[in-house]
Amino acid sequence: MEKEESSKIIRLAHGAGGVLQEELIKFITKDITLKNVNNGIGVEELDDGATIPLKDYDKEIVITADGHTVFPLFFPGGDLGKLSVCGTVNDILMMGAKPLALTSIIIIEEGFNFDTLQKIVHSLNSTATEACVAIIAGDTKVMPRGTLNEIIIATTGIGIKDKKIKIVDNGLKPGDNIIITGSIGDHGTALMANREGLNISTDLESDVSILIEIFNAIKKEIDENLIHAMKDPTRGGMAGALNDWASKSNVSIVIDEEKIPIKKQVSAICDMLGLDSFNIACEGRALMAVDSNQSEIILQKIKKTKLGRDAMIIGEVQKDNPGRVLLKTIVGGTRFIDMPLGEPIPRIC
Amino acid sequence: MEKEESSKIIRLAHGAGGVLQEELIKFITKDITLKNVNNGIGVEELDDGATIPLKDYDKEIVITADGHTVFPLFFPGGDLGKLSVCGTVNDILMMGAKPLALTSIIIIEEGFNFDTLQKIVHSLNSTATEACVAIIAGDTKVMPRGTLNEIIIATTGIGIKDKKIKIVDNGLKPGDNIIITGSIGDHGTALMANREGLNISTDLESDVSILIEIFNAIKKEIDENLIHAMKDPTRGGMAGALNDWASKSNVSIVIDEEKIPIKKQVSAICDMLGLDSFNIACEGRALMAVDSNQSEIILQKIKKTKLGRDAMIIGEVQKDNPGRVLLKTIVGGTRFIDMPLGEPIPRIC
């Protein structure tokens, strides 16, 4: 009864990348029946984004969508503009596609400062140039004072990929190795530590970055379908991403705690705040499920990139316990890692 | 000095589709140099939206982006969900393209009611089904109570068109006829009349609609490039759209006041509020600049559609006074119609 009552309004946790977020997405998409829309081209549903195969053409268009409500607008290591581009470009890359273009919808509160807008827009544009994507269309809206807190950006990314490349959430195979390209939880932790009121002093920076150098380093393996799944663990963190994979691929994923790269400051701040670092958002890391015969070669290629120096093979895919994620702890035991319910930490991305 | 001072913050009029909106867009896009981004596919800038030509393929992808902040969420004739789809699909159609898909980013205030969300999402989905477009990707974010007024939606539309079709803002030719597919200003006026506090009673409804039936009726003429420009006059209204064309095509447009279809209630409410109905947003009308030899045939085809019954040829394109829009008034004089400065009427779309 209480659950029913409380589910009648939107809660912060509905946007936090966990179980409640999944519920909200199901609620919003339950009416949508892609197959009922027969518009001659055949739109296929796939992961967070989607693909549009082009008739009589060996490539398909890849589309992803993202809302960016991060606060504060400027944080150690990044800002709203940079985050907007990285989040979207990374989603395209994680589907094995080459990012081409972005649309950017900027919604601003009346009274917002032009100088601050200039900084955000400059960051957005220069990150897009770095990622070699064009901002091809956009919209701006101004909302009356008090109806929006400062500024938010919504982006849609457009990429292109060969039809033969299949990197999907349900692509994990028993025996695959799991790679993480760097330390986990930096973004969310840096943001929380910096947030007004928390008063924590640290040199920790967000990991917000474009994953393109890593993508290019392993392009051969991507083309050869040796990468079975790829995901940037944003909202919901590593735990959210792995649980999503285990559930969609009907396998278990066993992770070795000892191998997980995590910064001391991240562990310390998460402990202090009573948060689980496995659930905290990254904005410049990739998780990959890769063919075990090639995993060491792939790891070495990633480790040669600037962003991937701390990459590690952290676990493997198994047949038993389908749908579950297990952690071999440092002290020798094994425990389940559950899909986070959704940490009620608003405006983390 | 005063101008300089006041331009340092964002004003409501910066989002209102007039001169100040143009300034804001220039400010945001001044850093963007499409040609510097050489990503191998060649992204071409074009109008409100953009096209991505596909190599060795006779079609190109069309992309448009829109933020929807309309308030109240439900208004006579429509709601936020319907408006979001119509606005985006119409932008695609106005470029001569077939709409394929949408992305939908929904940003919601904590505490928002699930029942209301359900109504908006249902309207969004059913309008998309009616338009035969698939909602292929999306995102949801929840913002803390008090940092966003209820709910906004950002959409990006994806369409496809033959490369040979060229319907562009700088495509007007002297001699062309200007067609409007129905009465002007219904959407903005209905919304204002309904808005809390104004207390005006009227049966006027928004014209918010998908223009697909009209598009299909004149598809032959579109394919034959007899339609030189096409635009749905949203923010900035008819005056904004015509001035934009005149300026980009370096021609003048002479409009006959007598011919402009306008509802009595719209005239009356605009007079009462001291607003110019030529500047008020439509959400289900198209302006077209068409080959004068075919304009009567095109008009008759439009008039046979449900949405286009009141269509009229309202003016013509001329060489003199390049960049200007002129009105032949009912009383026999001629006056300029300027680009609106931007009516400070927030959240109209």
HADDOCK unambig.tbl for C-alpha pairs under 7 A between the chains (distance, minus, plus):
assign (segid A and resid 8 and name CA) (segid B and resid 113 and name CA) 6.10 0.50 0.50
assign (segid A and resid 8 and name CA) (segid B and resid 114 and name CA) 5.18 0.50 0.50
assign (segid A and resid 9 and name CA) (segid B and resid 111 and name CA) 5.15 0.50 0.50
assign (segid A and resid 9 and name CA) (segid B and resid 112 and name CA) 5.38 0.50 0.50
assign (segid A and resid 9 and name CA) (segid B and resid 113 and name CA) 4.51 0.50 0.50
assign (segid A and resid 9 and name CA) (segid B and resid 114 and name CA) 5.26 0.50 0.50
assign (segid A and resid 10 and name CA) (segid B and resid 110 and name CA) 5.33 0.50 0.50
assign (segid A and resid 10 and name CA) (segid B and resid 111 and name CA) 4.93 0.50 0.50
assign (segid A and resid 10 and name CA) (segid B and resid 112 and name CA) 5.20 0.50 0.50
assign (segid A and resid 10 and name CA) (segid B and resid 113 and name CA) 6.35 0.50 0.50
assign (segid A and resid 10 and name CA) (segid B and resid 114 and name CA) 6.54 0.50 0.50
assign (segid A and resid 11 and name CA) (segid B and resid 110 and name CA) 5.18 0.50 0.50
assign (segid A and resid 11 and name CA) (segid B and resid 111 and name CA) 5.98 0.50 0.50
assign (segid A and resid 12 and name CA) (segid B and resid 110 and name CA) 5.68 0.50 0.50
assign (segid A and resid 12 and name CA) (segid B and resid 142 and name CA) 5.72 0.50 0.50
assign (segid A and resid 12 and name CA) (segid B and resid 143 and name CA) 6.88 0.50 0.50
assign (segid A and resid 12 and name CA) (segid B and resid 144 and name CA) 6.59 0.50 0.50
assign (segid A and resid 14 and name CA) (segid B and resid 142 and name CA) 6.74 0.50 0.50
assign (segid A and resid 15 and name CA) (segid B and resid 140 and name CA) 6.54 0.50 0.50
assign (segid A and resid 15 and name CA) (segid B and resid 141 and name CA) 4.97 0.50 0.50
assign (segid A and resid 15 and name CA) (segid B and resid 142 and name CA) 4.83 0.50 0.50
assign (segid A and resid 28 and name CA) (segid B and resid 121 and name CA) 6.24 0.50 0.50
assign (segid A and resid 31 and name CA) (segid B and resid 122 and name CA) 6.90 0.50 0.50
assign (segid A and resid 31 and name CA) (segid B and resid 125 and name CA) 6.68 0.50 0.50
assign (segid A and resid 32 and name CA) (segid B and resid 125 and name CA) 6.35 0.50 0.50
assign (segid A and resid 34 and name CA) (segid B and resid 134 and name CA) 5.89 0.50 0.50
assign (segid A and resid 37 and name CA) (segid B and resid 129 and name CA) 6.40 0.50 0.50
assign (segid A and resid 37 and name CA) (segid B and resid 132 and name CA) 5.63 0.50 0.50
assign (segid A and resid 37 and name CA) (segid B and resid 133 and name CA) 6.43 0.50 0.50
assign (segid A and resid 37 and name CA) (segid B and resid 134 and name CA) 6.03 0.50 0.50
assign (segid A and resid 39 and name CA) (segid B and resid 100 and name CA) 6.68 0.50 0.50
assign (segid A and resid 39 and name CA) (segid B and resid 132 and name CA) 6.11 0.50 0.50
assign (segid A and resid 39 and name CA) (segid B and resid 133 and name CA) 6.97 0.50 0.50
assign (segid A and resid 45 and name CA) (segid B and resid 136 and name CA) 6.38 0.50 0.50
assign (segid A and resid 48 and name CA) (segid B and resid 137 and name CA) 6.64 0.50 0.50
assign (segid A and resid 49 and name CA) (segid B and resid 137 and name CA) 5.14 0.50 0.50
assign (segid A and resid 50 and name CA) (segid B and resid 136 and name CA) 5.76 0.50 0.50
assign (segid A and resid 50 and name CA) (segid B and resid 137 and name CA) 5.94 0.50 0.50
assign (segid A and resid 64 and name CA) (segid B and resid 137 and name CA) 5.92 0.50 0.50
assign (segid A and resid 65 and name CA) (segid B and resid 103 and name CA) 6.16 0.50 0.50
assign (segid A and resid 65 and name CA) (segid B and resid 105 and name CA) 6.63 0.50 0.50
assign (segid A and resid 65 and name CA) (segid B and resid 137 and name CA) 6.01 0.50 0.50
assign (segid A and resid 65 and name CA) (segid B and resid 138 and name CA) 5.19 0.50 0.50
assign (segid A and resid 65 and name CA) (segid B and resid 139 and name CA) 5.99 0.50 0.50
assign (segid A and resid 66 and name CA) (segid B and resid 105 and name CA) 6.46 0.50 0.50
assign (segid A and resid 66 and name CA) (segid B and resid 138 and name CA) 6.95 0.50 0.50
assign (segid A and resid 66 and name CA) (segid B and resid 139 and name CA) 5.38 0.50 0.50
assign (segid A and resid 67 and name CA) (segid B and resid 105 and name CA) 6.00 0.50 0.50
assign (segid A and resid 67 and name CA) (segid B and resid 139 and name CA) 6.26 0.50 0.50
assign (segid A and resid 67 and name CA) (segid B and resid 140 and name CA) 6.95 0.50 0.50
assign (segid A and resid 67 and name CA) (segid B and resid 141 and name CA) 6.53 0.50 0.50
assign (segid A and resid 100 and name CA) (segid B and resid 39 and name CA) 6.69 0.50 0.50
assign (segid A and resid 103 and name CA) (segid B and resid 65 and name CA) 6.17 0.50 0.50
assign (segid A and resid 105 and name CA) (segid B and resid 65 and name CA) 6.65 0.50 0.50
assign (segid A and resid 105 and name CA) (segid B and resid 66 and name CA) 6.48 0.50 0.50
assign (segid A and resid 105 and name CA) (segid B and resid 67 and name CA) 6.01 0.50 0.50
assign (segid A and resid 105 and name CA) (segid B and resid 154 and name CA) 6.96 0.50 0.50
assign (segid A and resid 110 and name CA) (segid B and resid 10 and name CA) 5.33 0.50 0.50
assign (segid A and resid 110 and name CA) (segid B and resid 11 and name CA) 5.18 0.50 0.50
assign (segid A and resid 110 and name CA) (segid B and resid 12 and name CA) 5.66 0.50 0.50
assign (segid A and resid 111 and name CA) (segid B and resid 9 and name CA) 5.14 0.50 0.50
assign (segid A and resid 111 and name CA) (segid B and resid 10 and name CA) 4.92 0.50 0.50
assign (segid A and resid 111 and name CA) (segid B and resid 11 and name CA) 5.98 0.50 0.50
assign (segid A and resid 112 and name CA) (segid B and resid 9 and name CA) 5.40 0.50 0.50
assign (segid A and resid 112 and name CA) (segid B and resid 10 and name CA) 5.21 0.50 0.50
assign (segid A and resid 113 and name CA) (segid B and resid 8 and name CA) 6.10 0.50 0.50
assign (segid A and resid 113 and name CA) (segid B and resid 9 and name CA) 4.52 0.50 0.50
assign (segid A and resid 113 and name CA) (segid B and resid 10 and name CA) 6.36 0.50 0.50
assign (segid A and resid 114 and name CA) (segid B and resid 8 and name CA) 5.18 0.50 0.50
assign (segid A and resid 114 and name CA) (segid B and resid 9 and name CA) 5.27 0.50 0.50
assign (segid A and resid 114 and name CA) (segid B and resid 10 and name CA) 6.55 0.50 0.50
assign (segid A and resid 121 and name CA) (segid B and resid 28 and name CA) 6.25 0.50 0.50
assign (segid A and resid 122 and name CA) (segid B and resid 31 and name CA) 6.90 0.50 0.50
assign (segid A and resid 125 and name CA) (segid B and resid 31 and name CA) 6.70 0.50 0.50
assign (segid A and resid 125 and name CA) (segid B and resid 32 and name CA) 6.34 0.50 0.50
assign (segid A and resid 129 and name CA) (segid B and resid 37 and name CA) 6.38 0.50 0.50
assign (segid A and resid 132 and name CA) (segid B and resid 37 and name CA) 5.62 0.50 0.50
assign (segid A and resid 132 and name CA) (segid B and resid 39 and name CA) 6.10 0.50 0.50
assign (segid A and resid 133 and name CA) (segid B and resid 37 and name CA) 6.43 0.50 0.50
assign (segid A and resid 133 and name CA) (segid B and resid 39 and name CA) 6.97 0.50 0.50
assign (segid A and resid 134 and name CA) (segid B and resid 34 and name CA) 5.93 0.50 0.50
assign (segid A and resid 134 and name CA) (segid B and resid 37 and name CA) 6.06 0.50 0.50
assign (segid A and resid 136 and name CA) (segid B and resid 45 and name CA) 6.38 0.50 0.50
assign (segid A and resid 136 and name CA) (segid B and resid 50 and name CA) 5.74 0.50 0.50
assign (segid A and resid 137 and name CA) (segid B and resid 48 and name CA) 6.62 0.50 0.50
assign (segid A and resid 137 and name CA) (segid B and resid 49 and name CA) 5.13 0.50 0.50
assign (segid A and resid 137 and name CA) (segid B and resid 50 and name CA) 5.93 0.50 0.50
assign (segid A and resid 137 and name CA) (segid B and resid 64 and name CA) 5.94 0.50 0.50
assign (segid A and resid 137 and name CA) (segid B and resid 65 and name CA) 6.02 0.50 0.50
assign (segid A and resid 138 and name CA) (segid B and resid 65 and name CA) 5.21 0.50 0.50
assign (segid A and resid 138 and name CA) (segid B and resid 66 and name CA) 6.98 0.50 0.50
assign (segid A and resid 139 and name CA) (segid B and resid 65 and name CA) 5.98 0.50 0.50
assign (segid A and resid 139 and name CA) (segid B and resid 66 and name CA) 5.40 0.50 0.50
assign (segid A and resid 139 and name CA) (segid B and resid 67 and name CA) 6.27 0.50 0.50
assign (segid A and resid 140 and name CA) (segid B and resid 15 and name CA) 6.56 0.50 0.50
assign (segid A and resid 140 and name CA) (segid B and resid 67 and name CA) 6.96 0.50 0.50
assign (segid A and resid 141 and name CA) (segid B and resid 15 and name CA) 4.98 0.50 0.50
assign (segid A and resid 141 and name CA) (segid B and resid 67 and name CA) 6.54 0.50 0.50
assign (segid A and resid 142 and name CA) (segid B and resid 12 and name CA) 5.73 0.50 0.50
assign (segid A and resid 142 and name CA) (segid B and resid 14 and name CA) 6.75 0.50 0.50
assign (segid A and resid 142 and name CA) (segid B and resid 15 and name CA) 4.83 0.50 0.50
assign (segid A and resid 143 and name CA) (segid B and resid 12 and name CA) 6.87 0.50 0.50
assign (segid A and resid 143 and name CA) (segid B and resid 346 and name CA) 6.36 0.50 0.50
assign (segid A and resid 143 and name CA) (segid B and resid 347 and name CA) 6.58 0.50 0.50
assign (segid A and resid 144 and name CA) (segid B and resid 12 and name CA) 6.59 0.50 0.50
assign (segid A and resid 144 and name CA) (segid B and resid 346 and name CA) 6.55 0.50 0.50
assign (segid A and resid 147 and name CA) (segid B and resid 147 and name CA) 6.76 0.50 0.50
assign (segid A and resid 147 and name CA) (segid B and resid 148 and name CA) 5.26 0.50 0.50
assign (segid A and resid 147 and name CA) (segid B and resid 149 and name CA) 4.71 0.50 0.50
assign (segid A and resid 148 and name CA) (segid B and resid 147 and name CA) 5.27 0.50 0.50
assign (segid A and resid 148 and name CA) (segid B and resid 148 and name CA) 4.36 0.50 0.50
assign (segid A and resid 148 and name CA) (segid B and resid 149 and name CA) 6.36 0.50 0.50
assign (segid A and resid 149 and name CA) (segid B and resid 147 and name CA) 4.73 0.50 0.50
assign (segid A and resid 149 and name CA) (segid B and resid 148 and name CA) 6.37 0.50 0.50
assign (segid A and resid 154 and name CA) (segid B and resid 105 and name CA) 6.96 0.50 0.50
assign (segid A and resid 154 and name CA) (segid B and resid 154 and name CA) 6.40 0.50 0.50
assign (segid A and resid 156 and name CA) (segid B and resid 156 and name CA) 6.54 0.50 0.50
assign (segid A and resid 346 and name CA) (segid B and resid 143 and name CA) 6.40 0.50 0.50
assign (segid A and resid 346 and name CA) (segid B and resid 144 and name CA) 6.57 0.50 0.50
assign (segid A and resid 347 and name CA) (segid B and resid 143 and name CA) 6.58 0.50 0.50
